[in-house]
């Protein structure tokens, strides 16, 4: 199978076997692979989105930790130093 490359050295698809990019994508999908067209800028945007999502998760975890500490701070004094016998006398 001969491969065709452009002036930059990038592989080109066979226009006789795959007249459009859609048919090439359908062929690759039929073999069980995923196809995604993106540029370098899109890949950078994906990384930025992932970083923002991780920061959001960390923020939610921090808020939950603060709420848990506040709950312990409120409940702990209610249970310490209290016994039923001392309250009845």
N, C-alpha and C positions, 0 to 999 in steps of 0.2 A: 504494500500500500504506500503510494507516494504521498508525501506531505508537501503542502505549498506554504511558503512563507512570504510575508510582505517585505518591503524595503527595510523596515525596522527589525526584521527577524522574527516577528510574531507569527504563530501558526494561523492559517486561514482555513475555513471549511471548504469542502468541495461543493461548488455551486451546482454541479450536475446532480449529485446525490441529495443535497439539501439546498433547494433554491432560495429559501428564506431562513432567517434565524428561528422562526417558529417551528419549522419542520426539524431543525437541528435540536431544538429544545424538547420537542415531542419524542424524538429518537432517544435522547439521553434519559428522559423520564421513563421511557418504556424499559430501559435497562436497570431501573431502580435507583438512579442517581438523582440528586437535586441540582437544579440550575438556578443561579442567581446572577443577574447582571448588575454590577455596581462599579463605581469608580473609586479612586483613592479617597476622595472627599466624603463619599457615602460611608466608607469603612471607618473614617475618623469620626463621623457623626454617630455611628453605631457604638463606638468605644465611649464617646461622650455620654450617650444615653445610658450605657451600662454603668458608668461611673456615677451618674446622677441617681440611677435606681439604687445602687449600693449605698449612696449617702442617705437616701430616703429611708432605706431599711435600717441603717444605723441610727438615724434620728428617731424612728419609731421604737426601736429597742431601748434607746436612752430614755424616752418618755415613759415607757413601760417600767423601766428600772426605777425611775424617780417615783412613779405612782406606787410601786411596790414598797419602796422605802418609806414613803409617807404613810401607807397603810400599816406597816409594821410599827412605825412611830406612834400611830394613834392607838393601835390595838395592844401593844406591849404594856403601856402604863395601866390599862384597864385590867390586865390579868396579873400583874405583879403586885405583891403585897396585899392581896385580897384573899381572905378565907371566909367561909360561911360562918364559922364559929365566932370570929371576931366581930362580924356584922350583927350578930344576934345579941350580944352582951351589952 
